[in-house]
Amino acid sequence: MTEIESVPRNARQWRLPSTLLARLARRWRHRRDRRHLEAMPDFMLKDIGISRSDIDYVATHGETTR
């Protein structure tokens, strides 16, 4: 009879799932931010210094400067 030793999992085995989870969370936040900005009227967007054409960039990068 052979004995199976329990080997602790290598950190590399967890890298892919954690990277994918972080990427999914980031994309979810970007979509949520874009929806919130798109729901704002133009005068509110102007007050915070962005235009409708900047919404996608701001939602993705979090800043208005390019």
PADRENLO-821758 format. One record per residue (C-alpha): residue number from 1; residue in one letter; x, y, z. Coordinates in nm, 3 decimals. Layout:
<nodes>
[NUM,A,[X,Y,Z]]
...
</nodes>
This chain:
<nodes>
[1,M,[0.000,0.000,0.000]]
[2,T,[0.135,0.342,-0.092]]
[3,E,[0.097,0.642,0.124]]
[4,I,[-0.004,0.970,-0.033]]
[5,E,[0.161,1.270,0.120]]
[6,S,[-0.030,1.591,0.136]]
[7,V,[0.174,1.857,-0.033]]
[8,P,[0.092,2.222,0.030]]
[9,R,[-0.033,2.396,-0.282]]
[10,N,[0.215,2.603,-0.468]]
[11,A,[0.151,2.975,-0.494]]
[12,R,[0.159,2.950,-0.874]]
[13,Q,[-0.151,2.732,-0.867]]
[14,W,[-0.346,3.015,-0.707]]
[15,R,[-0.213,3.292,-0.931]]
[16,L,[-0.443,3.226,-1.227]]
[17,P,[-0.770,3.207,-1.032]]
[18,S,[-0.686,3.514,-0.825]]
[19,T,[-0.584,3.708,-1.137]]
[20,L,[-0.906,3.613,-1.314]]
[21,L,[-1.112,3.707,-1.010]]
[22,A,[-0.939,4.045,-0.982]]
[23,R,[-0.991,4.109,-1.354]]
[24,L,[-1.362,4.021,-1.330]]
[25,A,[-1.405,4.250,-1.028]]
[26,R,[-1.229,4.535,-1.209]]
[27,R,[-1.451,4.496,-1.518]]
[28,W,[-1.761,4.487,-1.297]]
[29,R,[-1.655,4.814,-1.130]]
[30,H,[-1.590,4.976,-1.469]]
[31,R,[-1.935,4.880,-1.597]]
[32,R,[-2.099,5.002,-1.275]]
[33,D,[-1.912,5.334,-1.289]]
[34,R,[-2.003,5.379,-1.656]]
[35,R,[-2.372,5.319,-1.580]]
[36,H,[-2.364,5.573,-1.297]]
[37,L,[-2.195,5.837,-1.511]]
[38,E,[-2.425,5.776,-1.807]]
[39,A,[-2.727,5.827,-1.581]]
[40,M,[-2.607,6.175,-1.479]]
[41,P,[-2.742,6.481,-1.659]]
[42,D,[-2.499,6.690,-1.865]]
[43,F,[-2.483,6.976,-1.615]]
[44,M,[-2.366,6.739,-1.338]]
[45,L,[-2.101,6.588,-1.562]]
[46,K,[-1.984,6.939,-1.646]]
[47,D,[-1.964,7.020,-1.272]]
[48,I,[-1.725,6.731,-1.216]]
[49,G,[-1.525,6.819,-1.527]]
[50,I,[-1.610,6.545,-1.776]]
[51,S,[-1.812,6.531,-2.095]]
[52,R,[-2.029,6.251,-2.232]]
[53,S,[-1.750,6.148,-2.467]]
[54,D,[-1.513,6.105,-2.170]]
[55,I,[-1.735,5.864,-1.975]]
[56,D,[-1.580,5.544,-2.110]]
[57,Y,[-1.226,5.668,-2.047]]
[58,V,[-1.307,5.795,-1.697]]
[59,A,[-1.488,5.474,-1.600]]
[60,T,[-1.190,5.268,-1.713]]
[61,H,[-0.900,5.484,-1.595]]
[62,G,[-1.058,5.690,-1.317]]
[63,E,[-0.922,6.022,-1.439]]
[64,T,[-1.002,6.282,-1.701]]
[65,T,[-0.651,6.367,-1.820]]
[66,R,[-0.528,6.177,-2.121]]
</nodes>
